[in-house]
Each structure stands twice: as C-alpha cells, then as structure tokens.
Amino acid sequence: MDISRRAPKPPQRPLATTVHDSGTRRRQQPNKPPTPKASDALPLPLYLTNAVFFTLFFSVAYYLLHRWRDKIRNSTPLHLVSLPEIAAIVSLMASFIYLLGFFGIDFVQSFISRASHDAWDLDNHHHNFLIEDPRRRPPQQPQPHPEPLISTLSTEEDEEIVQSVLVGKIASHSLESQLGDCKRAASIRREALQRTTGRSVQGLPLEGFDYASILGQCCEMPIGYIQIPVGIAGPLLLDGFEYSVPMATTEGCLVASTNRGCKAIHVSGGATSTLLRDGMTRAPVVRFASAKRASELKFFVEDPVNFDALSVVFNRSSRFARLQSIHCSLAGKNLYMRFTCSTGDAMGMNMVSKGVQNVLDFLQTDFPDMDVIGISGNFCSDKKPAAVNWIEGRGKSVVCEAIIKEEVVKKVLKTNVAALVELNMLKNLAGSAVAGALGGFNAHASNIVSAIFIATGQDPAQNIESSHCITMIEALNDGKDLHISVTMPSIEVGTIGGGTQLASQSACLNLLGVKGASKESPGSNSRLLATIVAGAVLAGELSLMSAIAAGQLVKSHMKYNRSSRDVTKISS
C-alpha cells in the first residue's frame, strides 16, 4: 500500500473552547499569554508610586509658594535660595517629570491591552474566515499580467552593483561618478528601477545614445531616452531664403498642415520677418524696512546717471552679456527690478542671472539694509503666462507677414479670402477675448513652437511665453488677396548651451544653418532661429485657419491622426 508522507505539523498553542449558551461548542481560540505591562518595571505598585509623587508635587509646590510670598513681603530677592529651597525645587521638577511622563500609565496600558486583544481576535477571525470556510472568501480583483522584466546587465559585477543600489549601499544618483561609465550607470539604474517597482521599461530605448553628453547639463539619473519622430515642413521661403523646418511631434496632421502653409507662402512670393527686440530678462525681488526706502532704490536704479556704473558691473558676467535696461515695480516694501540684456547666441537665462547677482552685490554697498529675497521674483517672467512678456517682450520679439494671392487661397488652401477674414475676427480676436486669453490671439501657435523647440533642443517649458502670438488677417486689393501676419513678442531661443549640444538637436539646427554660435556676428544665429519659428507659425496659422474655414479640420484629422495599428507590437 502506497502511503504518502506528510510534513510534521508545527507545535500548536493550547486551544480554549468557547461554548454557546445551549452548551454546544462554537469555536476554539488559543490561550493568550499574559501581556507584559510597562508598570511592571516600577519598584512599587503603580497606585502607590503615583500617590507618592502626587503628594510630593503638591507639598513642595505649597512650600515654595509660601517661601516666595514671604520673600516678596520682606523685599528679599527671589533668586537667593537656601538649601531646603533648592531641594524643594529639585523635588518639584522630578515629580513634575514623573507625572508628565508616567501618570496614567495604567489608563494607557488598558488601551494597549484592549487593542492587542482586539488584534488577536481579528487575527483568529481572519484565520478562520480564510481557512475554515473558503466559500466566504471575498472576491479577488483580477491582476493584470505584468510584462516580463528583461535585464540589460552583461556581467556579474553589474549584478553586484545593482544589489548594492537596491540595499542602499550605493546611491543611484552617484553611479556615473563611481563607475566612470555613463551608459553602464544608466543600465544599472534601469535594472534597479525595474526590480524596485516590479514593472518593465522594455519599450524605453537604452542603446544608441551618448549618455556622457548629458552629464551635468541636460538630465540627471537617466535610464533611457524618448523617441519622438521628426518631420520636415517646407521649404519655407522667408526673407528670400528657403528653410526646411524640422518639427518633432506625435500629433498627426501638424507637419502636413504646416507644410501646406509653407507651400502657399512660397508660391505667393515668400514671407518677410522683422526682429523688433532682443533681450532676455531676470527680475529679482528685494525687501526693505519701509516702502520709502524701497522707492529710493527704485529711483537710484532707474536714474540714467547710474546706469553706466550698473552696466559695467553687470557686463562682467560674460563677454556677450550687455545690459540694456532696468525696469522697476514696487509692491509695498518689496521692489522688483526687471533687468534686460542681450545674450549673444545663447538663450541666456544663466548669463543674465549671473549679471543680476553682480549688480545686487554692488548695490549692497549703498543699500546695506536691502534684503535679497530671491534672484527671481516672477516679474521676469519665465515659463508662465504673464502680461509683462506680452507687452514688454522677452527674448526675441518678431513680426512676420505674407501676402497670399487669391488663386493660391482657392487652389492650395481650398477656401476664400472673405471666409478667412471673418473667421480670424470671430475666432482669434473676439473668441480669444471672450475666453480672457493672455497672448493667445491665435489658432495654434504653440503647436509649431513646441515642435520646433523639441527638435532644436530648446527648453520646452518656455513654449508658454514663446507662443504668445496675435494673428491678423486682412483683405487686400478689393478683397482679392490676403494679408496675414503673426506678432510674437517673446520667442526664447538659443543655438548654444543646454539641449542644443545633443547630437540629434544639433543636426536639426545644422539643417537650418544656425548651429552653434556665430563668430562673425554674435547673436545672429539665435535671432535667425527666432524668425524661422515665427515664419513656421505663420504657415501653420494660415493652413489651420483655412482648414477650419473650409470645414476640412475633422476630415483631415480622421485621415492623418487616426490609426488602427498596434504600434507597441511593431516596436517590439
């Protein structure tokens, strides 16, 4: 006879039988050992200890109050104390500490004991609920099948480093400095992340990227990189030159629509751009003891007599930084000083910040009571919609215009001049006013700005103020031709620094002919890039407005922005 062997059962605690009123056995519970109490450590019973310290506390308090009353009556200094008074003070403090820390310990212990009893009962009930009656188990939520964790490690040494990261012996952010290999550090960090979270990042590429190029300037703690397709719109005929505009986007129709606008502009003779201003801003906030004192600094800074001295101090920060103006705004005791300067071919935020810090240090000499609250007081204003940027400008201020012939409007844009003029008035002007728009008097300027910013290594967050734009459309030549313009007061771009140095983004800048800094004319590359951005926005506005006027917007998106293909399977 085949007898299967069973593992020996673990020793069980004695069971206590619970009996119904009818005498039938209902369930069994383990006998609970006595719960230790904190009061067991006291030399006397708890009630006696409390009584002793209670009596001591009130006795010495009564004694000290009488002694101090007598001293006050006899004009004796209170700080002159005798030996019995010192003993009384020590006893008072000791009894107070005891009563504060230990009084009521039995009361608290009863709650702890009750909680432990409840937990014991719940644990037994849960045990019986799950084991003795499996039919009463609660329904389980269906667990999705997680993707398998695919390791990218190649050596046992890497496995040991991953384990060190997981247990905290090696900080994840220090892998690059400790290993001296940026790609290897990214691979190890990626593996540690997968094991920590239990989730796969298989679709995130790791190979094919120069991780050393972003160390210390673009991204910390990398585990891979994102793939965004880059399309080409154009050629854009702007100021007599043709430009193929790179656009990094995942929105279908965007590149095709901008390309159609470029075609309409090209066959109509091209667009013309004008740079109105070029100056990056930074606005620190300082505080004084009074509004009068803050206004004195305002008058000092804005006085033309002092501007030359402040310019010399500011311009020490860089050979490209040149202070242009300082505009102040007062809010009570707080003063906001908006510095504007040219920054060459760099976008220039770090450059202007260093110059501002130099000026603040210089002003401390004449205004030692000036309290610098922050190097940025949001009067700049960076990465936020603000009226000051819309009115005063920030970065590059550009206006771009084109005249589109009637036949082009009909054949290429599939609409007519009157419809475009009316739509622009009711949508971009009146509609934006109804919405309370701030700098948003356009159809979709941010679409084009964001796509070009990502492709060329700009700061995507600065799309907020860089997309400030008002689109104007008017009829010319008795309604036969169309004049369209975009005015963009705060395009913030650079051709050196930050993400512009990455290989892909540098290639897109090279495609436009604005890669790096211009040696012949510092700042000319970044200014040209700003005009190209405005020209592309002009093309995008023209095409989208035409699609809306012709009723083609939904049809186009259904054709180019919808897909039934499973891209995740294709990528894997």
C-alpha positions as CSV (number, residue, x, y, z in Angstrom):
1,M,0.0,0.0,0.0
2,D,1.4,3.4,-1.0
3,I,1.3,5.8,1.9
4,S,2.4,9.4,1.2
5,R,4.5,11.0,3.8
6,R,3.3,14.2,5.4
7,A,5.4,17.0,6.8
8,P,5.2,17.2,10.6
9,K,2.8,19.8,11.9
10,P,4.2,22.7,13.8
11,P,3.5,22.8,17.5
12,Q,0.2,24.4,18.3
13,R,-0.8,26.6,21.2
14,P,-3.4,25.2,23.6
15,L,-6.8,26.0,22.5
16,A,-9.6,27.5,24.6
17,T,-13.0,26.2,23.9
18,T,-15.9,28.7,23.5
19,V,-19.3,27.3,24.4
20,H,-22.7,28.5,23.3
21,D,-25.5,29.2,25.9
22,S,-27.0,25.9,24.6
23,G,-23.9,24.1,25.5
24,T,-22.7,23.4,22.0
25,R,-19.1,24.1,21.0
26,R,-18.9,27.1,18.7
27,R,-15.2,27.7,18.1
28,Q,-11.8,27.5,19.7
29,Q,-9.3,30.2,20.4
30,P,-5.7,29.9,21.5
31,N,-4.9,30.7,25.1
32,K,-3.3,34.1,25.2
33,P,-0.2,34.6,27.3
34,P,-0.4,37.4,29.9
35,T,0.5,40.7,28.3
36,P,3.5,42.4,29.9
37,K,2.9,45.9,31.2
38,A,5.2,48.9,31.4
39,S,4.3,49.4,35.0
40,D,5.9,46.0,35.9
41,A,9.3,47.8,35.8
42,L,8.4,50.0,38.8
43,P,9.7,49.1,42.3
44,L,6.3,49.8,43.9
45,P,2.8,49.1,42.7
46,L,1.6,51.7,40.3
47,Y,-1.0,53.3,42.5
48,L,1.5,53.7,45.4
49,T,4.1,55.3,43.1
50,N,1.5,57.7,41.7
51,A,0.4,58.6,45.2
52,V,3.9,59.3,46.4
53,F,4.7,61.7,43.5
54,F,1.3,63.3,43.7
55,T,1.9,64.1,47.4
56,L,5.5,65.3,46.8
57,F,4.5,67.6,43.9
58,F,1.7,69.5,45.8
59,S,3.7,69.6,49.0
60,V,6.8,71.2,47.6
61,A,4.7,73.5,45.4
62,Y,2.8,74.7,48.5
63,Y,6.1,75.1,50.4
64,L,7.8,77.1,47.6
65,L,4.8,79.4,47.1
66,H,4.8,80.3,50.9
67,R,8.5,80.9,50.8
68,W,8.3,83.2,47.8
69,R,5.3,85.1,49.4
70,D,7.4,85.7,52.5
71,K,10.4,87.0,50.4
72,I,8.1,89.4,48.5
73,R,6.8,90.8,51.8
74,N,10.3,91.2,53.2
75,S,11.7,92.6,49.9
76,T,14.1,89.7,49.7
77,P,15.5,88.8,46.2
78,L,13.8,85.7,44.8
79,H,17.0,84.4,43.3
80,L,18.6,84.0,46.7
81,V,17.6,80.5,47.7
82,S,18.5,78.3,50.7
83,L,19.4,74.6,50.7
84,P,15.9,73.5,51.6
85,E,14.5,75.6,48.8
86,I,17.0,74.1,46.3
87,A,15.9,70.6,47.5
88,A,12.2,71.6,47.1
89,I,12.8,72.9,43.6
90,V,14.6,69.7,42.6
91,S,11.8,67.6,44.1
92,L,9.2,69.7,42.3
93,M,10.9,69.2,38.9
94,A,11.4,65.5,39.5
95,S,7.7,64.9,40.5
96,F,6.5,67.0,37.6
97,I,8.6,65.0,35.1
98,Y,7.3,61.7,36.5
99,L,3.7,62.9,36.4
100,L,4.1,64.2,32.9
101,G,5.7,61.0,31.6
102,F,4.2,58.2,33.7
103,F,1.0,59.3,35.3
104,G,-2.0,57.5,33.9
105,I,0.2,54.7,32.6
106,D,-2.3,52.1,33.8
107,F,-5.0,54.0,31.9
108,V,-2.9,54.0,28.7
109,Q,-1.9,50.4,29.3
110,S,-5.6,49.4,29.3
111,F,-6.0,50.8,25.8
112,I,-2.9,49.0,24.6
113,S,-4.0,45.8,26.2
114,R,-7.5,46.2,24.7
115,A,-6.0,46.9,21.2
116,S,-3.8,43.8,21.4
117,H,-6.8,41.7,22.4
118,D,-8.8,43.1,19.5
119,A,-5.9,42.4,17.1
120,W,-5.6,38.8,18.5
121,D,-9.3,38.3,17.9
122,L,-9.2,39.8,14.5
123,D,-6.2,37.7,13.6
124,N,-8.0,34.5,14.6
125,H,-11.2,35.5,13.0
126,H,-9.3,36.3,9.8
127,H,-7.6,32.9,10.0
128,N,-10.9,31.1,10.5
129,F,-12.6,33.2,7.8
130,L,-10.0,32.2,5.2
131,I,-9.3,28.6,6.1
132,E,-12.3,27.1,7.9
133,D,-14.8,28.5,5.4
134,P,-13.2,29.1,2.0
135,R,-16.7,29.7,0.5
136,R,-16.8,33.1,2.4
137,R,-13.6,34.5,0.8
138,P,-14.0,37.9,-0.7
139,P,-13.8,38.2,-4.4
140,Q,-10.3,38.9,-5.7
141,Q,-9.6,41.7,-8.1
142,P,-8.2,40.3,-11.4
143,Q,-4.5,41.0,-11.5
144,P,-3.2,42.2,-14.9
145,H,-0.4,40.1,-16.3
146,P,2.8,42.2,-15.8
147,E,5.3,42.4,-18.6
148,P,8.4,40.3,-18.0
149,L,11.4,42.1,-16.6
150,I,14.1,41.9,-19.2
151,S,17.6,42.5,-17.8
152,T,20.2,44.5,-19.7
153,L,23.1,43.5,-17.4
154,S,26.1,41.8,-19.0
155,T,28.4,40.9,-16.1
156,E,28.2,39.5,-12.6
157,E,29.9,42.7,-11.4
158,D,26.9,44.7,-12.7
159,E,24.6,42.4,-10.8
160,E,26.5,43.0,-7.6
161,I,26.3,46.8,-8.1
162,V,22.5,46.5,-8.7
163,Q,22.2,44.7,-5.4
164,S,24.2,47.4,-3.7
165,V,21.8,50.0,-5.1
166,L,18.8,48.1,-4.0
167,V,20.0,47.8,-0.4
168,G,21.2,51.4,-0.3
169,K,25.0,50.9,-0.2
170,I,25.4,52.9,-3.4
171,A,23.2,55.9,-4.2
172,S,21.6,55.7,-7.6
173,H,22.5,59.3,-8.4
174,S,26.2,58.7,-7.8
175,L,26.6,55.8,-10.3
176,E,28.1,57.9,-13.0
177,S,30.8,59.3,-10.7
178,Q,31.6,55.9,-9.1
179,L,31.7,53.8,-12.3
180,G,33.1,56.4,-14.8
181,D,30.9,55.0,-17.5
182,C,27.6,56.9,-18.1
183,K,26.0,54.2,-20.3
184,R,26.8,51.5,-17.8
185,A,25.4,53.6,-15.0
186,A,22.1,54.1,-16.9
187,S,21.8,50.4,-17.5
188,I,22.4,49.5,-13.8
189,R,20.0,52.3,-12.7
190,R,17.4,51.0,-15.1
191,E,17.7,47.4,-13.9
192,A,17.4,48.6,-10.2
193,L,14.3,50.6,-11.1
194,Q,12.7,47.6,-12.7
195,R,13.3,45.4,-9.7
196,T,12.2,48.0,-7.2
197,T,8.9,48.8,-9.0
198,G,8.3,45.3,-10.5
199,R,7.4,47.0,-13.8
200,S,9.2,46.6,-17.1
201,V,10.6,49.6,-19.1
202,Q,11.3,47.4,-22.1
203,G,9.9,49.8,-24.6
204,L,12.2,52.6,-23.4
205,P,15.4,52.5,-25.6
206,L,18.8,52.3,-23.9
207,E,21.2,51.7,-26.7
208,G,22.2,54.3,-29.3
209,F,22.5,57.3,-27.1
210,D,25.6,59.3,-25.8
211,Y,24.9,59.5,-22.1
212,A,28.1,61.3,-21.4
213,S,26.8,64.3,-23.5
214,I,24.0,65.0,-21.0
215,L,26.1,64.5,-17.8
216,G,26.0,67.7,-15.7
217,Q,23.9,69.7,-18.1
218,C,20.8,68.1,-19.5
219,C,19.4,65.3,-17.4
220,E,20.1,63.6,-14.1
221,M,19.7,59.9,-13.3
222,P,18.9,58.7,-16.9
223,I,17.5,55.3,-17.7
224,G,17.0,55.7,-21.4
225,Y,15.6,58.2,-23.9
226,I,12.3,59.0,-25.6
227,Q,11.9,58.6,-29.3
228,I,9.9,61.4,-31.0
229,P,9.6,61.4,-34.8
230,V,10.9,64.5,-36.6
231,G,9.1,65.7,-39.7
232,I,10.1,68.3,-42.3
233,A,7.9,71.2,-43.3
234,G,8.9,73.4,-46.2
235,P,10.7,74.7,-47.9
236,L,9.7,77.9,-46.1
237,L,10.6,80.9,-48.2
238,L,11.5,83.6,-45.6
239,D,13.3,86.9,-46.3
240,G,14.5,85.5,-49.7
241,F,15.9,82.2,-48.3
242,E,14.5,78.7,-48.1
243,Y,14.4,76.7,-44.9
244,S,13.4,73.1,-44.3
245,V,11.8,73.3,-40.9
246,P,12.3,70.3,-38.5
247,M,9.3,69.5,-36.3
248,A,9.4,66.9,-33.5
249,T,5.8,65.9,-32.8
250,T,3.5,63.0,-32.2
251,E,0.4,64.9,-33.5
252,G,-0.8,63.7,-36.8
253,C,-1.6,66.5,-39.4
254,L,0.6,69.1,-37.8
255,V,3.6,68.7,-40.1
256,A,1.3,68.2,-43.2
257,S,-0.7,71.3,-42.3
258,T,2.4,73.5,-41.7
259,N,3.9,72.1,-45.0
260,R,0.8,73.2,-46.8
261,G,1.1,76.7,-45.3
262,C,4.7,76.8,-46.4
263,K,3.7,76.0,-50.0
264,A,1.0,78.7,-50.1
265,I,3.6,81.2,-48.8
266,H,6.2,80.0,-51.3
267,V,4.1,80.3,-54.4
268,S,2.9,83.7,-53.3
269,G,6.4,85.1,-53.2
270,G,7.5,84.3,-49.6
271,A,7.2,85.9,-46.2
272,T,9.1,88.8,-44.6
273,S,10.2,89.0,-40.9
274,T,11.4,91.8,-38.7
275,L,13.2,91.5,-35.4
276,L,11.7,94.1,-33.0
277,R,13.7,93.4,-29.8
278,D,16.3,91.0,-28.5
279,G,16.7,90.9,-24.7
280,M,16.5,88.2,-22.0
281,T,15.1,89.3,-18.6
282,R,15.6,88.4,-15.0
283,A,13.8,90.2,-12.1
284,P,15.0,89.7,-8.5
285,V,12.8,90.8,-5.6
286,V,14.3,92.7,-2.7
287,R,12.7,94.0,0.5
288,F,13.3,96.9,2.8
289,A,12.0,98.0,6.2
290,S,9.8,100.7,4.6
291,A,8.2,101.5,1.2
292,K,10.1,104.8,1.3
293,R,13.4,103.1,1.4
294,A,12.4,100.7,-1.4
295,S,11.4,103.6,-3.6
296,E,14.8,105.2,-3.0
297,L,16.4,102.2,-4.6
298,K,13.9,102.3,-7.5
299,F,14.8,105.9,-8.2
300,F,18.5,105.1,-7.9
301,V,18.4,102.1,-10.3
302,E,16.2,103.9,-12.9
303,D,18.3,107.1,-12.8
304,P,20.2,107.4,-16.2
305,V,23.2,108.8,-14.3
306,N,23.7,105.5,-12.5
307,F,23.0,103.2,-15.5
308,D,26.6,103.2,-16.8
309,A,28.0,102.1,-13.5
310,L,25.5,99.4,-13.2
311,S,26.1,98.3,-16.8
312,V,29.9,97.9,-16.1
313,V,29.1,95.7,-13.1
314,F,26.5,93.7,-14.9
315,N,28.6,93.1,-18.1
316,R,31.4,91.5,-16.1
317,S,29.4,88.2,-16.0
318,S,30.0,87.4,-19.7
319,R,31.7,88.8,-22.9
320,F,28.3,88.5,-24.6
321,A,26.0,89.9,-21.8
322,R,25.2,93.6,-22.3
323,L,22.7,95.3,-20.0
324,Q,20.0,97.2,-21.9
325,S,17.6,98.4,-19.3
326,I,16.2,98.1,-15.8
327,H,12.5,98.5,-15.2
328,C,11.3,98.5,-11.6
329,S,7.9,97.8,-10.0
330,L,7.1,98.5,-6.3
331,A,4.7,96.5,-4.1
332,G,4.7,97.9,-0.7
333,K,8.2,97.4,0.9
334,N,9.1,95.0,-1.9
335,L,10.9,96.1,-5.1
336,Y,11.0,94.1,-8.3
337,M,13.8,95.0,-10.7
338,R,13.5,93.7,-14.3
339,F,16.9,93.5,-15.9
340,T,17.0,93.2,-19.7
341,C,20.2,92.3,-21.5
342,S,21.5,90.8,-24.8
343,T,22.9,87.3,-24.5
344,G,24.5,86.5,-27.9
345,D,23.5,83.2,-29.4
346,A,22.6,81.7,-26.0
347,M,19.1,81.7,-24.7
348,G,20.8,83.4,-21.8
349,M,19.0,82.7,-18.5
350,N,22.1,81.7,-16.7
351,M,24.0,84.6,-18.2
352,V,21.5,87.2,-17.1
353,S,21.2,85.7,-13.7
354,K,25.0,86.0,-13.1
355,G,24.9,89.6,-14.2
356,V,22.0,90.3,-11.8
357,Q,23.8,88.7,-8.9
358,N,26.8,91.0,-9.6
359,V,24.6,94.1,-9.5
360,L,22.9,93.0,-6.3
361,D,26.2,92.5,-4.6
362,F,27.2,96.0,-5.8
363,L,24.1,97.7,-4.5
364,Q,24.6,96.2,-1.0
365,T,27.3,98.8,-0.5
366,D,25.0,101.8,-0.8
367,F,21.9,99.9,0.4
368,P,23.1,97.6,3.2
369,D,19.6,97.3,4.6
370,M,18.5,95.6,1.3
371,D,17.2,92.1,1.9
372,V,17.5,90.0,-1.2
373,I,14.5,87.6,-1.1
374,G,15.1,85.9,-4.4
375,I,17.1,86.1,-7.6
376,S,13.8,85.6,-9.4
377,G,10.7,87.4,-8.3
378,N,8.4,86.3,-11.2
379,F,8.5,89.7,-12.7
380,C,10.8,88.2,-15.4
381,S,8.5,86.3,-16.2
382,D,9.8,82.8,-17.0
383,K,7.7,79.8,-18.1
384,K,4.5,81.4,-17.0
385,P,1.9,83.4,-19.0
386,A,2.4,87.0,-18.0
387,A,1.2,90.3,-19.3
388,V,4.7,91.8,-18.9
389,N,6.0,89.5,-21.5
390,W,3.1,90.1,-23.8
391,I,3.6,93.9,-23.5
392,E,7.3,94.4,-23.0
393,G,8.6,91.3,-24.7
394,R,11.2,88.7,-23.6
395,G,13.8,87.0,-25.6
396,K,13.2,87.8,-29.3
397,S,10.2,89.9,-30.4
398,V,9.4,89.1,-34.1
399,V,6.7,90.1,-36.6
400,C,6.3,88.0,-39.7
401,E,3.9,88.7,-42.6
402,A,3.0,87.5,-46.1
403,I,0.6,88.3,-48.9
404,I,-1.3,85.3,-50.3
405,K,-2.7,85.6,-53.7
406,E,-6.4,84.9,-54.4
407,E,-5.7,82.0,-56.6
408,V,-3.5,80.4,-54.0
409,V,-6.1,80.8,-51.4
410,K,-8.6,79.0,-53.6
411,K,-6.4,76.2,-55.1
412,V,-3.9,75.5,-52.3
413,L,-5.9,76.4,-49.2
414,K,-9.3,75.4,-50.6
415,T,-11.2,78.5,-49.2
416,N,-11.7,82.2,-49.9
417,V,-10.4,85.5,-48.6
418,A,-13.6,86.7,-47.1
419,A,-14.1,83.5,-45.1
420,L,-10.6,83.7,-43.6
421,V,-11.0,87.3,-42.6
422,E,-14.3,86.7,-40.9
423,L,-13.1,83.5,-39.1
424,N,-10.0,85.3,-37.8
425,M,-12.0,88.1,-36.4
426,L,-14.5,85.9,-34.7
427,K,-12.1,83.2,-33.6
428,N,-8.6,84.6,-33.0
429,L,-9.7,88.1,-31.9
430,A,-13.3,88.1,-30.5
431,G,-13.2,84.4,-29.4
432,S,-9.9,84.8,-27.5
433,A,-11.2,88.0,-25.9
434,V,-14.3,86.2,-24.7
435,A,-12.0,83.4,-23.3
436,G,-9.9,86.0,-21.5
437,A,-6.8,84.9,-23.3
438,L,-3.4,86.3,-22.4
439,G,-1.3,86.4,-25.5
440,G,-3.4,83.6,-27.1
441,F,-4.9,85.5,-30.0
442,N,-4.1,82.8,-32.5
443,A,-5.2,79.4,-33.8
444,H,-2.4,77.1,-32.6
445,A,1.0,78.9,-32.5
446,S,2.1,76.7,-29.6
447,N,1.8,73.6,-31.8
448,I,4.5,74.8,-34.1
449,V,6.6,76.4,-31.4
450,S,6.7,73.2,-29.3
451,A,7.6,71.0,-32.3
452,I,10.5,73.2,-33.3
453,F,11.6,73.7,-29.7
454,I,11.9,69.9,-29.1
455,A,13.6,69.3,-32.5
456,T,16.2,72.0,-31.9
457,G,17.0,71.5,-28.2
458,Q,15.2,74.5,-26.8
459,D,13.6,74.4,-23.3
460,P,10.1,73.0,-24.0
461,A,8.7,74.8,-20.9
462,Q,9.4,78.2,-22.4
463,N,6.8,77.4,-25.1
464,I,4.4,79.1,-22.7
465,E,5.6,82.6,-23.3
466,S,7.2,81.9,-26.6
467,S,3.8,81.0,-28.0
468,H,2.4,84.4,-27.2
469,C,1.1,85.5,-30.6
470,I,-1.6,87.6,-32.3
471,T,-2.6,86.6,-35.8
472,M,-4.0,89.3,-38.1
473,I,-5.7,88.6,-41.4
474,E,-6.9,91.3,-43.7
475,A,-8.2,91.5,-47.3
476,L,-6.2,93.5,-49.9
477,N,-6.8,94.7,-53.5
478,D,-10.6,94.9,-53.1
479,G,-10.8,91.6,-51.4
480,K,-8.8,89.6,-53.9
481,D,-5.6,89.0,-52.0
482,L,-4.9,88.2,-48.3
483,H,-2.5,89.8,-45.9
484,I,-1.6,87.6,-42.9
485,S,0.8,88.4,-40.1
486,V,1.9,87.0,-36.7
487,T,3.4,89.1,-34.0
488,M,5.3,87.2,-31.3
489,P,6.8,89.4,-28.6
490,S,8.7,86.7,-26.5
491,I,10.4,83.9,-28.5
492,E,13.0,82.5,-26.2
493,V,15.6,80.5,-28.2
494,G,19.3,79.9,-28.4
495,T,21.7,78.0,-30.6
496,I,24.3,77.1,-28.0
497,G,24.0,75.6,-24.5
498,G,21.5,73.2,-23.0
499,G,19.9,70.7,-25.3
500,T,21.3,72.3,-28.5
501,Q,24.5,70.4,-27.9
502,L,22.9,67.0,-28.2
503,A,23.6,65.2,-31.5
504,S,20.0,65.0,-32.8
505,Q,19.1,68.5,-31.9
506,S,22.4,69.8,-33.2
507,A,21.7,68.1,-36.5
508,C,18.3,69.9,-36.7
509,L,20.0,73.3,-36.0
510,N,22.6,72.5,-38.7
511,L,19.7,71.8,-41.2
512,L,18.5,75.3,-40.6
513,G,22.0,76.8,-40.8
514,V,22.1,78.1,-37.3
515,K,24.2,75.5,-35.4
516,G,26.3,76.9,-32.6
517,A,27.4,80.5,-32.1
518,S,28.1,82.9,-34.9
519,K,31.7,84.1,-34.8
520,E,31.2,86.9,-37.3
521,S,28.1,88.4,-35.7
522,P,27.4,87.1,-32.2
523,G,23.7,86.6,-31.7
524,S,22.8,86.4,-35.4
525,N,22.1,82.6,-35.3
526,S,19.6,82.8,-32.4
527,R,17.9,85.8,-34.0
528,L,17.6,83.9,-37.3
529,L,16.2,80.9,-35.5
530,A,13.5,83.1,-33.9
531,T,12.4,84.5,-37.2
532,I,12.2,80.9,-38.6
533,V,10.0,80.0,-35.7
534,A,7.7,83.0,-36.5
535,G,7.7,82.1,-40.2
536,A,6.7,78.5,-39.4
537,V,4.0,79.8,-37.1
538,L,2.7,82.0,-39.9
539,A,2.5,78.9,-42.2
540,G,0.7,76.8,-39.5
541,E,-1.8,79.6,-38.8
542,L,-2.6,80.1,-42.5
543,S,-3.2,76.4,-43.1
544,L,-5.2,75.6,-40.0
545,M,-7.4,78.7,-40.4
546,S,-8.1,77.6,-44.0
547,A,-9.0,74.1,-42.9
548,I,-11.5,75.4,-40.4
549,A,-12.9,77.9,-42.9
550,A,-13.4,75.2,-45.5
551,G,-14.8,72.7,-42.9
552,Q,-11.9,70.2,-43.5
553,L,-10.4,70.1,-40.0
554,V,-12.3,67.0,-38.8
555,K,-11.9,65.2,-42.1
556,S,-8.1,65.8,-42.1
557,H,-7.6,64.6,-38.6
558,M,-9.7,61.5,-39.3
559,K,-7.4,60.7,-42.2
560,Y,-3.9,61.6,-40.7
561,N,-4.4,61.5,-36.9
562,R,-6.1,58.1,-36.6
563,S,-4.5,54.7,-36.7
564,S,-5.7,51.1,-36.1
565,R,-2.2,49.7,-36.0
566,D,-0.8,48.4,-32.7
567,V,2.5,50.4,-32.5
568,T,3.6,48.6,-29.4
569,K,3.7,45.3,-31.2
570,I,5.6,46.9,-34.1
571,S,8.2,48.4,-31.9
572,S,8.8,45.1,-30.1
